[in-house]
Amino acid sequence: MTVVRMLPIPDDSVERLSIVIPVFNGSTTIGVLTDTLVETNPGYRLQVVLVNDGSADASRTVCRLLSRRHPGVVTFVDLARNAGEHNAVMAGLSQATGDYCVIMDDDFQNPPPEAYRLADKAFRERRDIVFSSYSEKRHGWARNAGSRVVNAMARRLMRLPEGLYLSSFKCLSRFAVDQVIAYRGPFPYVDGLALRATRNIAVLETAHEWTRKERSGYTVKKLFRLWGAMVVNFSVLPLRIGTLLGVLFSILGLAGAVSVVIEKMQHPGLPIGWSSLIVAVLLLSGVQLLILGMIGEYLGQLVLTVNGTPQYVVREIVTEEVSPDES
């Protein structure tokens, strides 16, 4: 792994802000987005961390050029393979040096000025987390529906306040970042890790635009993966539901058995129903397989964690040095 270290610029009077952007097939957008962030910086000591998450296009080349174009500002983290959005964010957070850190996507759905609004609110109110919220989300109906399901589950599992929307566009304090990156397991859920450490949170309504990418990198498969990481890593509720289902069906089975015995005693010649027996077997078998699947998911993630499965694999980290003339 090649690492080029950045020369520090001593200016303790300026607040330090990091912006972490996971990049996946974003070669057409990440250049303009980064340039805009640098040009519109209202005065923070800015660091932009670009994490190339195994892109199949020219994102790696574009990110390297950006690190040269903005020396001392852009840090480029190149992952050896696609790790997923939350894992890529973890890689970026591990390189963030700011007092606060904004996490945003690479497709311009979150306009650059809104990143500084989040940071301003976090700095001003000394919040550990500032989530964005939207009066209108410019996503397709399928993604909006999936996001609502994930947020509803998160509120139940993590006992969040009603109305809190867990957005990928947010600002974390240094304290929150340190708590998040302390997690070493292979299945991170950034919101859950941050909320596990603090409830000093705020919400800011921000603008939300249509993606500038030709094709969104967010899929139903990724939604299910996120849901699985959230449920298994931050709650034992599925196991408790399995226990309750076992108790419920045991009671129903006992009641059914008593009913059959009574009916047989009252009507000795009445044949026992084959259809009802098959339905009962199929129903109970389905419940058993469901519970076994949930247990298997917990065990599988435990095995992968114990085996040291990495969150991400870094190929190189590049930060261009600032020349004496530029500093």
NUFIKOL-561547 format. One line per 4 residues: number of its first residue (from 1); their letters; for each residue x, y, z of N, C-alpha, C. Coordinates in Angstrom, 2 decimals. Layout:
NUM	a	X Y Z X Y Z X Y Z  ...
This chain:
1	mtvv	0.84 -1.19 0.00 0.00 0.00 0.00 0.88 1.24 0.00  0.64 2.15 -0.92 1.40 3.39 -1.03 0.69 4.50 -0.28  1.39 5.18 0.60 0.80 6.28 1.37 1.67 7.51 1.21  1.06 8.61 0.78 1.76 9.89 0.69 1.15 10.80 1.74
5	rmlp	1.93 11.21 2.71 1.43 11.99 3.84 1.30 13.48 3.49  0.30 14.12 4.08 0.07 15.54 3.87 0.87 16.34 4.89  1.47 17.41 4.46 2.16 18.32 5.38 1.11 19.16 6.10  1.14 19.22 7.40 0.14 19.99 8.13 0.29 21.49 7.90
9	ipdd	-0.84 22.18 7.85 -0.84 23.63 7.71 -1.22 24.22 9.05  -0.31 24.78 9.79 -0.61 25.24 11.14 -1.50 26.48 11.12  -2.77 26.32 11.48 -3.70 27.42 11.60 -4.82 26.98 12.53  -4.55 27.05 13.82 -5.50 26.55 14.80 -6.71 27.45 14.96
13	sver	-6.67 28.65 14.38 -7.79 29.57 14.52 -8.95 29.22 13.59  -8.70 28.37 12.58 -9.73 28.01 11.60 -10.29 26.63 11.93  -11.61 26.53 11.94 -12.25 25.26 12.27 -12.02 24.26 11.15  -11.74 23.03 11.53 -11.41 21.99 10.57 -12.66 21.18 10.21
17	lsiv	-12.90 21.02 8.92 -14.05 20.27 8.43 -13.59 19.25 7.40  -14.00 17.99 7.60 -13.75 16.94 6.61 -15.06 16.60 5.92  -14.98 16.30 4.64 -16.14 15.85 3.87 -15.78 14.51 3.24  -16.48 13.46 3.63 -16.21 12.11 3.13 -17.22 11.78 2.05
21	ipvf	-16.71 11.35 0.89 -17.58 11.02 -0.24 -17.20 9.64 -0.77  -18.06 8.61 -0.56 -17.81 7.32 -1.21 -18.13 7.45 -2.70  -17.22 7.00 -3.54 -17.36 7.15 -4.99 -17.54 5.78 -5.62  -18.67 5.60 -6.31 -18.90 4.33 -7.02 -19.40 4.67 -8.42
25	ngst	-18.54 4.42 -9.40 -18.86 4.73 -10.80 -19.32 6.18 -10.93  -18.55 7.07 -10.32 -18.92 8.49 -10.32 -17.95 9.37 -11.08  -17.34 8.85 -12.12 -16.32 9.62 -12.84 -16.90 10.86 -13.50  -18.19 10.85 -13.83 -18.79 12.00 -14.51 -19.25 13.08 -13.55
29	tigv	-19.29 12.78 -12.27 -19.83 13.75 -11.30 -18.83 14.18 -10.23  -17.91 13.31 -9.86 -17.09 13.58 -8.68 -16.13 14.76 -8.91  -15.68 14.97 -10.13 -14.77 16.08 -10.40 -15.45 17.43 -10.16  -16.63 17.60 -10.76 -17.36 18.86 -10.60 -17.79 19.05 -9.15
33	ltdt	-18.20 17.96 -8.49 -18.63 18.06 -7.09 -17.48 18.51 -6.19  -16.32 17.90 -6.36 -15.17 18.27 -5.52 -14.72 19.70 -5.78  -14.64 20.08 -7.06 -14.25 21.46 -7.39 -15.23 22.46 -6.78  -16.52 22.15 -6.83 -17.53 23.05 -6.28 -17.39 23.17 -4.77
37	lvet	-17.14 22.04 -4.11 -16.95 22.07 -2.65 -15.77 22.95 -2.27  -14.67 22.84 -3.02 -13.48 23.63 -2.71 -13.74 25.11 -2.99  -14.40 25.40 -4.11 -14.62 26.79 -4.51 -15.62 27.50 -3.60  -16.59 26.78 -3.07 -17.63 27.41 -2.26 -17.35 27.30 -0.76
41	npgy	-16.18 26.81 -0.39 -15.82 26.70 1.03 -15.92 28.07 1.71  -16.77 28.20 2.71 -16.96 29.52 3.35 -15.83 29.92 4.29  -14.81 29.08 4.44 -13.70 29.47 5.29 -13.20 28.39 6.22  -13.72 27.19 6.07 -13.23 26.08 6.89 -11.85 25.64 6.43
45	rlqv	-11.12 25.03 7.34 -9.87 24.33 6.97 -10.31 22.97 6.44  -10.45 22.90 5.14 -11.19 21.83 4.48 -10.32 20.63 4.13  -10.91 19.44 4.33 -10.35 18.20 3.84 -11.47 17.43 3.15  -11.25 17.03 1.91 -12.21 16.22 1.16 -11.62 14.83 0.99
49	vlvn	-12.30 13.82 1.52 -11.82 12.44 1.44 -12.66 11.70 0.40  -12.03 11.32 -0.70 -12.70 10.58 -1.77 -12.33 9.11 -1.65  -13.35 8.24 -1.52 -13.12 6.80 -1.37 -13.65 6.10 -2.60  -12.74 5.61 -3.43 -13.15 4.88 -4.62 -13.52 3.45 -4.23
53	dgsa	-14.80 3.13 -4.31 -15.31 1.85 -3.83 -15.38 0.82 -4.95  -14.22 0.50 -5.52 -14.16 -0.53 -6.55 -14.92 -0.17 -7.81  -14.85 1.08 -8.23 -15.59 1.53 -9.41 -15.08 0.84 -10.67  -16.02 0.63 -11.61 -15.67 -0.02 -12.87 -15.36 1.01 -13.96
57	dasr	-15.56 2.30 -13.68 -15.28 3.33 -14.67 -13.95 4.02 -14.34  -13.82 5.27 -14.77 -12.55 5.98 -14.59 -12.50 6.77 -13.28  -13.29 6.39 -12.29 -13.32 7.14 -11.03 -11.95 7.20 -10.36  -11.21 6.11 -10.41 -9.89 6.07 -9.77 -8.96 7.12 -10.36
61	tvcr	-8.94 7.21 -11.68 -8.09 8.20 -12.34 -8.53 9.62 -12.01  -9.84 9.86 -12.04 -10.37 11.19 -11.75 -10.02 11.61 -10.32  -10.17 10.69 -9.38 -9.88 11.02 -7.97 -8.40 11.32 -7.76  -7.52 10.59 -8.44 -6.09 10.87 -8.33 -5.76 12.25 -8.89
65	llsr	-6.39 12.62 -10.01 -6.17 13.95 -10.58 -6.67 15.04 -9.64  -7.78 14.77 -8.95 -8.32 15.75 -8.01 -7.37 15.96 -6.83  -6.70 14.89 -6.39 -5.75 15.04 -5.28 -4.56 15.90 -5.70  -4.21 15.86 -6.99 -3.13 16.71 -7.48 -3.61 18.15 -7.70
69	rhpg	-4.86 18.28 -8.13 -5.41 19.62 -8.40 -5.61 20.41 -7.11  -5.93 19.69 -6.04 -6.20 20.36 -4.76 -5.26 19.79 -3.69  -3.97 20.08 -3.77 -3.01 19.53 -2.81 -3.29 20.02 -1.39  -3.15 19.12 -0.45 -3.40 19.47 0.94 -4.86 19.52 1.30
73	vvtf	-5.76 19.32 0.32 -7.20 19.36 0.57 -7.83 18.00 0.32  -7.54 17.42 -0.85 -8.18 16.16 -1.25 -7.31 14.97 -0.84  -7.90 14.07 -0.09 -7.27 12.79 0.25 -7.98 11.71 -0.54  -7.23 10.90 -1.26 -7.81 9.85 -2.10 -7.53 8.49 -1.49
77	vdla	-8.59 7.75 -1.19 -8.50 6.39 -0.66 -9.02 5.44 -1.72  -8.18 4.56 -2.21 -8.56 3.61 -3.26 -8.72 2.23 -2.66  -9.94 1.70 -2.68 -10.20 0.36 -2.17 -9.92 -0.68 -3.24  -9.38 -1.81 -2.83 -8.98 -2.85 -3.77 -10.19 -3.55 -4.40
81	rnag	-11.33 -3.52 -3.72 -12.55 -4.14 -4.25 -13.75 -3.42 -3.67  -14.90 -3.64 -4.31 -16.12 -3.01 -3.83 -16.49 -3.55 -2.45  -16.66 -2.64 -1.49 -16.96 -3.05 -0.12 -18.37 -2.69 0.31  -19.04 -1.83 -0.44 -20.36 -1.35 -0.04 -20.28 0.05 0.53
85	ehna	-21.41 0.77 0.47 -21.40 2.19 0.84 -20.94 2.42 2.27  -21.51 1.72 3.24 -21.17 1.97 4.63 -19.73 1.58 4.94  -19.24 0.52 4.33 -17.84 0.14 4.51 -16.91 1.18 3.91  -17.29 1.72 2.75 -16.47 2.76 2.13 -16.48 4.03 2.99
89	vmag	-17.62 4.33 3.58 -17.69 5.49 4.49 -16.76 5.27 5.68  -16.72 4.05 6.21 -15.82 3.75 7.32 -14.36 3.99 6.92  -14.01 3.61 5.70 -12.64 3.84 5.21 -12.35 5.33 5.14  -13.35 6.12 4.71 -13.16 7.56 4.64 -13.06 8.21 6.01
93	lsqa	-13.92 7.77 6.93 -13.90 8.33 8.29 -12.56 8.05 8.98  -11.95 6.92 8.67 -10.66 6.59 9.29 -9.56 7.54 8.85  -9.77 8.26 7.73 -8.77 9.22 7.25 -9.17 10.66 7.53  -10.38 10.86 8.05 -10.87 12.22 8.31 -10.15 12.81 9.52
97	tgdy	-9.74 14.05 9.40 -9.00 14.72 10.47 -9.75 15.91 11.06  -10.92 16.24 10.52 -11.64 17.42 10.93 -12.28 17.31 12.30  -12.62 18.47 12.87 -13.37 18.51 14.12 -14.80 18.01 13.89  -15.30 18.24 12.67 -16.58 17.70 12.25 -16.40 17.08 10.88
101	cvim	-17.29 16.17 10.53 -17.17 15.44 9.27 -18.54 15.31 8.62  -18.67 15.79 7.39 -19.90 15.63 6.62 -19.75 14.42 5.72  -20.79 13.59 5.66 -20.83 12.43 4.77 -21.87 12.71 3.69  -21.48 12.60 2.43 -22.42 12.89 1.34 -22.15 11.97 0.16
105	dddf	-23.15 11.85 -0.73 -23.03 11.00 -1.91 -22.29 11.75 -3.02  -21.98 11.00 -4.09 -21.17 11.55 -5.18 -21.99 11.97 -6.39  -23.33 12.03 -6.27 -24.18 12.21 -7.45 -24.92 13.54 -7.50  -24.57 14.50 -6.62 -25.15 15.84 -6.59 -26.59 15.86 -6.09
109	qnpp	-27.09 14.75 -5.53 -28.43 14.82 -4.95 -28.43 15.72 -3.71  -27.28 15.83 -3.09 -27.10 16.78 -1.99 -26.23 17.92 -2.50  -26.80 19.10 -2.79 -26.02 20.22 -3.33 -24.89 20.61 -2.39  -23.71 20.94 -2.92 -22.55 21.28 -2.08 -22.82 22.34 -1.01
113	peay	-23.56 23.43 -1.30 -23.79 24.42 -0.23 -24.51 23.83 0.98  -25.30 22.78 0.78 -26.03 22.18 1.90 -25.08 21.47 2.86  -23.95 21.00 2.34 -22.96 20.36 3.22 -22.43 21.37 4.24  -22.21 22.60 3.81 -21.72 23.62 4.72 -22.82 24.09 5.68
117	rlad	-24.08 24.03 5.26 -25.17 24.35 6.18 -25.23 23.33 7.32  -25.06 22.05 6.98 -25.02 21.01 8.02 -23.87 21.27 8.99  -22.69 21.57 8.42 -21.52 21.81 9.25 -21.71 23.04 10.14  -22.28 24.11 9.56 -22.52 25.33 10.33 -23.40 25.05 11.55
121	kafr	-24.46 24.27 11.34 -25.38 23.96 12.44 -24.67 23.10 13.49  -23.89 22.14 13.04 -23.18 21.26 13.98 -22.18 22.06 14.81  -21.39 22.93 14.16 -20.41 23.74 14.87 -21.10 24.72 15.83  -22.16 25.35 15.34 -22.83 26.39 16.12 -23.50 25.83 17.37
125	errd	-24.17 24.67 17.22 -24.91 24.09 18.34 -24.13 23.00 19.07  -22.91 22.68 18.58 -22.07 21.65 19.19 -22.80 20.32 19.29  -23.42 19.94 18.18 -24.12 18.67 18.09 -23.16 17.56 17.69  -23.45 16.35 18.15 -22.65 15.19 17.73 -23.09 14.68 16.37
129	ivfs	-24.39 14.80 16.07 -24.91 14.37 14.77 -25.94 15.38 14.29  -25.85 15.77 13.05 -26.89 16.56 12.41 -27.33 15.81 11.16  -28.56 15.29 11.18 -29.11 14.59 10.04 -29.81 15.59 9.11  -29.80 15.30 7.82 -30.58 16.09 6.89 -31.98 15.49 6.78
133	syse	-32.94 16.33 6.45 -34.29 15.87 6.14 -34.75 16.59 4.89  -35.73 16.03 4.21 -36.14 16.58 2.92 -37.65 16.77 2.89  -38.06 17.94 2.40 -39.49 18.15 2.19 -39.99 17.34 1.01  -39.09 17.10 0.06 -39.41 16.26 -1.10 -38.17 15.49 -1.51
137	krhg	-38.27 14.17 -1.51 -37.15 13.32 -1.91 -37.26 13.00 -3.39  -36.19 13.27 -4.12 -36.21 13.03 -5.55 -35.56 11.67 -5.86  -36.26 10.63 -5.37 -35.89 9.26 -5.68 -37.06 8.59 -6.39  -36.81 7.44 -6.97 -37.89 6.63 -7.50 -38.74 6.07 -6.37
141	warn	-39.95 5.63 -6.69 -40.88 5.16 -5.65 -40.34 3.94 -4.93  -39.62 3.06 -5.65 -39.11 1.83 -5.03 -38.08 2.16 -3.95  -37.16 3.07 -4.26 -36.15 3.43 -3.26 -36.79 4.18 -2.10  -37.75 5.06 -2.38 -38.42 5.77 -1.29 -39.12 4.80 -0.35
145	agsr	-39.79 3.78 -0.96 -40.48 2.78 -0.13 -39.48 1.99 0.70  -38.36 1.59 0.08 -37.35 0.84 0.82 -36.75 1.66 1.95  -36.51 2.96 1.70 -35.96 3.82 2.74 -36.93 3.97 3.91  -38.22 4.06 3.61 -39.21 4.17 4.68 -39.22 2.93 5.55
149	vvna	-39.09 1.76 4.91 -39.08 0.51 5.67 -37.85 0.46 6.58  -36.68 0.81 6.04 -35.45 0.78 6.82 -35.53 1.76 7.99  -36.07 2.96 7.76 -36.18 3.94 8.82 -37.18 3.51 9.88  -38.29 2.89 9.46 -39.27 2.42 10.43 -38.67 1.32 11.32
153	marr	-37.90 0.41 10.70 -37.25 -0.64 11.47 -36.21 -0.05 12.43  -35.46 0.94 11.95 -34.44 1.56 12.80 -35.07 2.23 14.02  -36.20 2.88 13.82 -36.86 3.54 14.95 -37.29 2.53 16.01  -37.75 1.37 15.55 -38.19 0.34 16.50 -37.01 -0.33 17.18
157	lmrl	-36.00 -0.67 16.40 -34.88 -1.44 16.94 -33.98 -0.60 17.84  -33.78 0.68 17.47 -32.87 1.54 18.22 -33.59 2.58 19.06  -34.92 2.47 19.11 -35.73 3.35 19.96 -35.45 4.82 19.67  -35.59 5.18 18.42 -35.34 6.55 18.00 -36.60 7.39 18.14
161	pegl	-36.43 8.71 18.27 -37.61 9.58 18.33 -38.43 9.49 17.05  -39.74 9.63 17.18 -40.61 9.63 16.01 -40.28 10.83 15.13  -40.29 10.59 13.83 -40.03 11.68 12.89 -38.58 11.85 12.51  -37.67 11.16 13.21 -36.25 11.28 12.87 -35.96 10.45 11.62
165	ylss	-35.46 11.09 10.60 -35.13 10.40 9.35 -33.63 10.16 9.28  -33.25 8.90 9.13 -31.83 8.55 9.06 -31.35 8.68 7.61  -30.66 9.78 7.36 -30.21 10.08 6.02 -28.73 9.77 5.86  -28.33 9.40 4.65 -26.90 9.18 4.38 -26.14 10.50 4.34
169	fkcl	-26.86 11.62 4.22 -26.28 12.95 4.21 -26.37 13.53 5.61  -25.21 13.60 6.31 -25.21 14.00 7.71 -23.85 14.55 8.10  -23.79 15.13 9.29 -22.56 15.68 9.83 -22.31 15.07 11.21  -21.10 14.56 11.42 -20.72 13.93 12.68 -19.60 14.73 13.35
173	srfa	-19.65 14.79 14.67 -18.58 15.43 15.43 -17.37 14.50 15.50  -16.24 15.04 15.94 -15.04 14.22 16.12 -15.31 13.08 17.10  -16.06 13.39 18.15 -16.40 12.36 19.13 -17.19 11.24 18.47  -18.20 11.58 17.67 -19.03 10.56 17.02 -18.21 9.75 16.02
177	vdqv	-17.33 10.43 15.28 -16.49 9.72 14.31 -15.60 8.70 15.01  -14.99 9.11 16.12 -14.11 8.19 16.86 -14.88 6.98 17.38  -16.12 7.18 17.81 -16.93 6.06 18.28 -17.29 5.13 17.14  -17.57 5.69 15.97 -17.96 4.87 14.81 -16.79 4.02 14.33
181	iayr	-15.63 4.63 14.16 -14.50 3.88 13.58 -13.88 2.91 14.58  -14.30 2.97 15.84 -13.83 1.98 16.81 -14.40 0.60 16.52  -15.49 0.55 15.75 -16.10 -0.74 15.37 -15.22 -1.44 14.33  -14.89 -2.69 14.56 -13.99 -3.42 13.67 -14.67 -4.56 12.91
185	gpfp	-15.95 -4.77 13.12 -16.64 -5.86 12.45 -16.81 -5.60 10.96  -17.11 -6.63 10.18 -17.21 -6.48 8.72 -18.56 -5.95 8.24  -19.52 -5.72 9.14 -20.86 -5.31 8.72 -21.26 -4.01 9.42  -20.63 -2.90 9.09 -20.95 -1.64 9.78 -22.25 -1.03 9.29
189	yvdg	-22.94 -0.37 10.21 -24.10 0.47 9.89 -23.84 1.80 10.58  -23.41 2.78 9.81 -22.84 4.01 10.36 -23.83 4.72 11.27  -25.09 4.83 10.85 -26.08 5.51 11.69 -26.24 4.80 13.03  -26.33 3.48 12.99 -26.49 2.72 14.22 -25.30 2.87 15.15
193	lalr	-24.09 2.87 14.58 -22.89 3.02 15.39 -22.83 4.40 16.05  -23.22 5.43 15.31 -23.19 6.78 15.87 -24.28 6.96 16.93  -25.48 6.46 16.65 -26.59 6.63 17.59 -26.42 5.76 18.83  -25.59 4.73 18.72 -25.30 3.90 19.89 -24.46 4.68 20.90
197	atrn	-23.77 5.73 20.44 -22.86 6.47 21.30 -23.45 7.76 21.84  -24.43 8.35 21.13 -24.90 9.68 21.54 -26.35 9.89 21.12  -27.01 10.78 21.87 -28.34 11.26 21.48 -28.32 12.78 21.36  -27.12 13.35 21.28 -26.98 14.79 21.06 -27.09 15.05 19.56
201	iavl	-28.33 15.02 19.07 -28.57 15.05 17.62 -29.49 16.21 17.27  -29.46 16.58 16.01 -30.34 17.61 15.47 -30.68 17.24 14.03  -31.69 17.90 13.50 -32.14 17.66 12.13 -32.22 19.00 11.41  -31.75 19.03 10.18 -31.81 20.24 9.36 -32.42 19.89 8.01
205	etah	-33.45 20.63 7.63 -34.07 20.41 6.32 -33.17 20.97 5.23  -32.85 20.14 4.25 -31.96 20.53 3.17 -32.62 20.23 1.83  -32.02 20.79 0.79 -32.53 20.54 -0.57 -32.12 19.15 -1.03  -32.92 18.58 -1.91 -32.63 17.25 -2.46 -32.92 17.30 -3.95
209	ewtr	-31.92 16.96 -4.77 -32.05 17.07 -6.21 -32.04 15.68 -6.86  -32.39 15.67 -8.14 -32.32 14.43 -8.90 -30.86 14.06 -9.13  -30.56 12.77 -9.14 -29.19 12.32 -9.36 -28.70 12.72 -10.75  -27.43 13.04 -10.83 -26.82 13.36 -12.12 -26.14 12.15 -12.75
213	kers	-26.22 11.02 -12.07 -25.68 9.79 -12.65 -26.70 9.19 -13.62  -26.17 8.51 -14.63 -27.07 7.84 -15.56 -27.80 6.68 -14.90  -27.11 6.06 -13.93 -27.70 4.90 -13.27 -27.34 4.95 -11.79  -28.35 4.84 -10.94 -28.11 4.88 -9.50 -27.42 3.60 -9.05
217	gytv	-26.50 3.73 -8.08 -25.82 2.57 -7.54 -26.59 1.91 -6.41  -27.74 2.47 -6.08 -28.53 1.93 -4.96 -29.53 0.92 -5.50  -29.50 -0.30 -5.02 -30.37 -1.37 -5.50 -31.14 -1.99 -4.35  -32.13 -2.80 -4.72 -32.91 -3.52 -3.71 -32.02 -4.46 -2.91
221	kklf	-31.04 -5.07 -3.60 -30.11 -5.97 -2.92 -29.34 -5.23 -1.83  -28.89 -4.00 -2.14 -28.15 -3.22 -1.15 -29.05 -2.81 0.01  -30.33 -2.54 -0.28 -31.27 -2.22 0.79 -31.41 -3.40 1.75  -31.52 -4.60 1.20 -31.63 -5.79 2.05 -30.36 -6.01 2.85
225	rlwg	-29.21 -5.74 2.25 -27.94 -5.89 2.96 -27.87 -4.89 4.12  -28.31 -3.66 3.87 -28.32 -2.65 4.92 -29.28 -3.05 6.04  -30.46 -3.54 5.64 -31.45 -3.97 6.63 -30.89 -5.10 7.48  -30.20 -6.06 6.85 -29.63 -7.17 7.59 -28.57 -6.72 8.57
229	amvv	-27.69 -5.79 8.14 -26.65 -5.28 9.05 -27.27 -4.57 10.24  -28.33 -3.81 9.97 -28.97 -3.06 11.04 -29.64 -3.99 12.04  -30.39 -4.97 11.55 -31.15 -5.86 12.43 -30.24 -6.77 13.23  -29.27 -7.40 12.57 -28.45 -8.40 13.24 -27.43 -7.77 14.18
233	nfsv	-26.84 -6.65 13.77 -25.76 -6.05 14.56 -26.25 -5.18 15.71  -27.48 -4.73 15.67 -27.93 -3.76 16.66 -29.18 -4.18 17.42  -29.56 -5.45 17.29 -30.74 -5.90 18.01 -30.80 -7.42 18.04  -31.40 -7.94 19.13 -31.70 -9.36 19.21 -33.21 -9.56 19.07
237	lplr	-33.90 -8.53 18.57 -35.35 -8.61 18.43 -35.81 -9.79 17.57  -35.16 -10.08 16.43 -35.60 -11.24 15.65 -35.59 -12.55 16.44  -34.57 -12.73 17.29 -34.51 -13.94 18.10 -35.64 -13.97 19.13  -35.96 -12.80 19.68 -37.05 -12.75 20.63 -38.40 -13.00 19.95
241	igtl	-38.54 -12.49 18.73 -39.75 -12.77 17.97 -39.87 -14.27 17.71  -38.72 -14.91 17.38 -38.74 -16.35 17.17 -39.17 -17.10 18.42  -38.69 -16.65 19.57 -39.10 -17.28 20.83 -40.59 -17.13 21.07  -41.11 -15.92 20.83 -42.54 -15.67 21.02 -43.38 -16.50 20.05
245	lgvl	-42.91 -16.62 18.81 -43.63 -17.46 17.84 -43.64 -18.92 18.30  -42.50 -19.38 18.82 -42.45 -20.75 19.32 -43.44 -20.99 20.45  -43.51 -20.05 21.39 -44.46 -20.17 22.50 -45.89 -20.13 21.98  -46.17 -19.19 21.06 -47.53 -19.05 20.53 -47.99 -20.32 19.82
249	fsil	-47.14 -20.86 18.94 -47.55 -22.04 18.20 -47.58 -23.29 19.08  -46.81 -23.32 20.14 -46.90 -24.42 21.09 -48.26 -24.41 21.78  -48.70 -23.21 22.16 -50.02 -23.09 22.80 -51.12 -23.47 21.82  -51.00 -22.97 20.57 -52.00 -23.31 19.56 -52.01 -24.81 19.28
253	glag	-50.80 -25.41 19.22 -50.73 -26.85 18.99 -51.36 -27.65 20.11  -51.10 -27.24 21.36 -51.71 -27.91 22.50 -53.22 -27.78 22.48  -53.70 -26.55 22.16 -55.15 -26.35 22.09 -55.76 -27.19 20.97  -55.06 -27.27 19.84 -55.57 -28.09 18.74 -55.61 -29.57 19.10
257	avsv	-54.57 -30.04 19.80 -54.55 -31.45 20.19 -55.70 -31.76 21.14  -55.95 -30.88 22.12 -57.07 -31.08 23.05 -58.39 -31.09 22.29  -58.52 -30.18 21.31 -59.76 -30.12 20.52 -59.99 -31.40 19.73  -58.91 -31.94 19.15 -59.05 -33.19 18.37 -59.46 -34.35 19.28
261	viek	-58.86 -34.45 20.47 -59.20 -35.53 21.40 -60.67 -35.43 21.82  -61.10 -34.22 22.15 -62.49 -34.04 22.57 -63.45 -34.40 21.45  -63.10 -33.93 20.22 -63.97 -34.22 19.07 -64.03 -35.71 18.77  -62.89 -36.39 18.93 -62.85 -37.83 18.68 -63.67 -38.59 19.72
265	mqhp	-63.64 -38.14 20.94 -64.42 -38.79 21.99 -65.91 -38.58 21.77  -66.28 -37.41 21.27 -67.69 -37.14 21.04 -68.21 -37.83 19.79  -67.33 -37.96 18.79 -67.73 -38.58 17.51 -66.69 -39.64 17.14  -66.80 -40.83 17.69 -65.77 -41.85 17.47 -65.57 -42.21 15.99
269	glpi	-66.62 -42.12 15.19 -66.51 -42.53 13.79 -66.03 -41.44 12.86  -65.79 -40.24 13.38 -65.40 -39.11 12.54 -63.91 -39.23 12.16  -63.59 -39.24 10.83 -62.18 -39.36 10.43 -61.42 -38.06 10.70  -60.16 -38.21 11.02 -59.31 -37.04 11.26 -58.96 -36.39 9.93
273	gwss	-59.07 -35.08 9.83 -58.89 -34.36 8.57 -57.45 -34.37 8.07  -57.26 -34.89 6.85 -55.91 -34.93 6.26 -55.47 -33.52 5.86  -56.38 -32.73 5.29 -56.03 -31.38 4.82 -55.57 -30.49 5.97  -56.29 -30.52 7.08 -55.91 -29.69 8.21 -54.56 -30.12 8.78
277	liva	-54.27 -31.42 8.72 -52.99 -31.92 9.20 -51.84 -31.41 8.34  -52.02 -31.44 7.01 -50.98 -30.97 6.10 -50.76 -29.47 6.27  -51.84 -28.71 6.39 -51.72 -27.26 6.59 -50.94 -26.96 7.86  -51.24 -27.69 8.93 -50.55 -27.47 10.20 -49.06 -27.80 10.08
281	vlll	-48.74 -28.90 9.39 -47.34 -29.29 9.21 -46.57 -28.24 8.40  -47.18 -27.80 7.30 -46.52 -26.80 6.46 -46.32 -25.49 7.21  -47.33 -25.07 7.97 -47.22 -23.81 8.71 -46.12 -23.88 9.76  -46.12 -24.95 10.53 -45.11 -25.10 11.58 -43.71 -25.26 10.98
285	sgvq	-43.61 -25.98 9.88 -42.30 -26.15 9.23 -41.78 -24.81 8.73  -42.68 -23.99 8.18 -42.26 -22.68 7.70 -41.75 -21.80 8.81  -42.46 -21.83 9.96 -42.02 -21.04 11.11 -40.66 -21.53 11.61  -40.47 -22.83 11.65 -39.20 -23.38 12.12 -38.05 -22.98 11.20
289	llil	-38.29 -23.05 9.88 -37.24 -22.65 8.94 -36.93 -21.16 9.05  -37.97 -20.35 9.29 -37.75 -18.92 9.46 -36.86 -18.64 10.66  -37.17 -19.28 11.77 -36.37 -19.08 12.99 -34.95 -19.60 12.80  -34.82 -20.77 12.15 -33.47 -21.30 11.89 -32.68 -20.36 10.98
293	gmig	-33.37 -19.74 10.01 -32.70 -18.79 9.13 -32.18 -17.58 9.89  -32.99 -17.08 10.82 -32.54 -15.94 11.62 -31.35 -16.31 12.48  -31.41 -17.48 13.11 -30.27 -17.93 13.93 -29.04 -18.10 13.05  -29.24 -18.67 11.85 -28.13 -18.86 10.93 -27.49 -17.55 10.52
297	eylg	-28.31 -16.49 10.34 -27.76 -15.18 9.97 -26.87 -14.64 11.08  -27.33 -14.75 12.32 -26.51 -14.33 13.45 -25.20 -15.12 13.51  -25.31 -16.44 13.38 -24.11 -17.28 13.46 -23.16 -17.01 12.30  -23.72 -16.81 11.11 -22.88 -16.54 9.95 -22.08 -15.26 10.11
301	qlvl	-22.76 -14.20 10.56 -22.04 -12.94 10.76 -21.02 -13.06 11.90  -21.36 -13.86 12.91 -20.41 -14.07 14.00 -19.15 -14.78 13.51  -19.33 -15.81 12.67 -18.19 -16.55 12.13 -17.31 -15.63 11.28  -17.93 -14.81 10.41 -17.16 -13.91 9.56 -16.41 -12.88 10.39
305	tvng	-17.02 -12.42 11.48 -16.36 -11.45 12.35 -15.17 -12.09 13.06  -15.38 -13.30 13.61 -14.30 -14.00 14.32 -13.15 -14.34 13.37  -13.47 -14.65 12.12 -12.43 -14.97 11.14 -11.65 -13.75 10.66  -12.05 -12.57 11.14 -11.30 -11.36 10.77 -11.60 -10.85 9.38
309	tpqy	-12.82 -11.08 8.88 -13.20 -10.54 7.57 -13.09 -9.02 7.61  -12.32 -8.41 6.70 -12.09 -6.97 6.79 -13.30 -6.16 6.35  -13.44 -4.96 6.93 -14.48 -4.04 6.47 -14.20 -3.61 5.04  -12.95 -3.40 4.73 -12.52 -2.93 3.42 -11.05 -3.24 3.27
313	vvre	-10.57 -3.24 2.04 -9.15 -3.46 1.75 -8.64 -2.25 0.98  -7.69 -1.53 1.56 -7.17 -0.31 0.94 -5.98 -0.66 0.05  -6.07 -0.21 -1.20 -4.95 -0.39 -2.11 -3.90 0.71 -1.91  -4.38 1.96 -1.82 -3.46 3.07 -1.57 -4.22 4.27 -1.04
317	ivte	-3.48 5.12 -0.33 -3.99 6.39 0.17 -3.07 7.48 -0.34  -3.64 8.46 -1.03 -2.82 9.50 -1.65 -3.29 10.87 -1.19  -2.39 11.64 -0.65 -2.63 13.05 -0.33 -1.42 13.83 -0.81  -1.60 14.69 -1.78 -0.48 15.45 -2.32 0.00 16.49 -1.30
321	evsp	1.27 16.69 -1.24 1.85 17.66 -0.34 1.65 19.09 -0.88  1.59 20.02 0.04 1.48 21.43 -0.33 2.88 22.00 -0.51  3.12 22.60 -1.64 4.43 23.19 -1.87 4.60 24.43 -1.01  5.83 24.81 -0.68 6.06 26.00 0.15 5.45 27.26 -0.45
325	des	5.45 27.37 -1.78 4.90 28.57 -2.42 3.39 28.64 -2.22  2.71 27.47 -2.27 1.25 27.45 -2.15 0.82 27.68 -0.71  1.61 27.21 0.26 1.24 27.36 1.65 1.53 28.77 2.16
